[in-house]
Structures are given as C-alpha cells and as structure tokens.
Amino acid sequence: MSEPSTNPNAAFPPVVVSGIQPSGTLHLGNYFGAIRQHIALHAQSESYFFIVNYHALTTLQDATALRKYSFDVALDYLALGFDPSASSLFLQSDVPQVTELAWIFYNITPVSQLEKGVSFKDKVAQGLSANAGLFNYPILQAADILIYGGTLVPVGADQKQNLEICRDLAMRFNDRFAPADAPVLPIPEPYILEHVAVVPGVDGRKMSKSYDNTIGIFDEGSELKRKVMGIVTDSTPLEEPKDPDTCNVFALIRLFADDAKREEVAAAYRAGGYGYGHAKKELLGLITNHFAEARDRRRELAARPDYVMDVLREGGRKGRAQAERHMQAVREAVGLITTH
C-alpha cells in the first residue's frame, strides 16, 4: 500500500498566477520586478495573468485614468511579447467570482493578521489614505490567486508577506471546511524565475509611482532623455575614479548591459576621466535599444484597439470558466446554496 502524499498540492495541477496593478504608466521597476518574469513564464505551463483594476481602486479613483491605464497595461504586455494563444491575459473585474471568494475569506481572517501588514504600513507611511481597501488588499490578492487554483506565484520581496497570508488562508479554509484527504484549495508556493533586482528610481530610492521617480518602459525621445539625464548622482569630479557599485546610473546600466559591457563601463568608472554624463548617455542608448522592437509593436497594437479588447475578452472568458470551477467547490464546502 502506497504512503499518502506529503505534498499539499498533489491533487492540483501546476498553475501559475500573477497580476499587475494599472495605477499608472508601467516603468522599469515593473519590468524587471515582474513583467519580464511573466513573459518568460506564460508559455511554460497553465497560467493566468490579470490586470488588477479592483486593487487599483485603493489608490486611483479617477475613472478616465483607470480605463486608460488598464488598457495600456494590456498593450504593454502584448508589445513586450505576451502571446494570448499561450496563456490568458484579462481584467480582474471580468471575473466576479474573485470578490465573492474574497468575502468568504474576510470571514475567516483575523483582523490582527491584517494589522501586521508591512505593505499596508509602508503605503500609509508614503502618504496614501488608510482606507479599508488598502487594509484588506491581501485578502483580495489571496482570492486572485486561489480562485484559479494557483500553485505557483511569481513574487518579489515586497509581496512575500501577502503570499504568506494567502497560504494561511488556504490552509485555514481547508482545515475548517474540507476533509483532510480532499483539500478544496491548493497551498500556493512562491516562484522566482531569477534574482529580482531592486530598481532605483531617478532620485535613488526604489523606483515607484508613489515616489514619482520612474522611467517608463516605453518612454522615448526627449522625455526619456530628460529622465535619464536627471538621475541623481554625487558630485565626484569628472577626472576622479568612481565606484560603480554605489552609483544609481550604473545600477540601471547593470540591468540592461551584457557581461562584457558591464565590465567595460565599470572599468571606466574606476579609471577616472569618465563622468556621470558619459554613463547616462550609455544608459540612454541601452534603454532605447532594449525596447526598440517592443516600441514598434506597441505602436502597431495601439492602432488596433479592437484586437487588444478581443484578447482581454477571450482571456476573461477563460478566467471566468476556471474561477467558476473552483468557486463551485468553495460554495459546496461552506454550505452556500445557489439556485442558478
């Protein structure tokens, strides 16, 4: 007789899930922190990637801006290489089961657990309103993951606590409502494709829309040049050697350059006679070249808005179908009677 599996997800197929918030123009921090991983992962296994416009309402309450940013995120993903025939890309608001599951989770979540939320405290410290949506953000995020049966979640360091809350919720739900040998919800695991760099903004702090210190993925021309040339550096004179490892400009160059170029620029820093202006021009060229093809694709896609909306509609249809399968099991487990 075989031993029972100790893998809590043995009964669940591997499913990758992740979302991105449309609260502003996507920037290099979003690209290196999440989007690049999403593009690499989306064709490897069953996956669901969604634009979390409900989450965006915690900080963005301008209807015109929310519609624009939501569409722009889809445009950006497709331009950067997301293949809708390989995976699902859709709007969070197209899957109403997400908020249904979130309500069930609210009722099994201790307030004390949310009060310890590092992300909530950080955002309030940045000056954001301490509204109930921001406080309950991890619960909706957990519903986002578990409604599709997510087992693998690409996360950065700033989201690890939220994933722990999601794991706790799944285990608490299963303990309370499911037989020990037949869990209803998987226990999602963090999935890191590679080391996720902390991307500095133009002021040296972490690149973030909240700090207004971003360089947009698709910034170009004079706007891109203005931002790159405005990156904060120290006052070391041109002729003196400089430490590349403490320079905001080099930290960005490191993300784009290959090994040979990184070594070349680092050596120039240390040798002296290489100014921050030289480094900024190098960075400007690297950014321009890295996104050149994607920039052209984005222009083509922007001229085909109906196609972009069709991608979101089809993704939403697949997302709803997957969500409903899991929601049926959740309703049955908790005793919710539905008549439709």
Protein Blocks (a to p, Z undefined) as FASTA:
>chain_A
ZZddfbfklmpccddddddddfbccdfklmmmmmmmmmmmmmmpccdddddfklmmmmmc
cfklmmmmmmmmmmmmmmnopafklpccddfklmmklmmmmmmmmmmccfklmmmpmklm
mmmmnopacdfklmmmmmmmmmmmmmnopabdcddfklmmmmmmmmmmmmmmmmmmpcfk
lcfbdcdddddfbacdddddfkopacdfklopaccfkbghjllmmmmmmpccdfbdfklc
cdfklcfklmmmmmmpcfklmmmmmmmmmngoiafklmmmmmmmmmmmmmmmmmmmmmmm
mmmmmlmmmmmmmmmmmmmmmmmmmmmmmmmmnopacfZZ
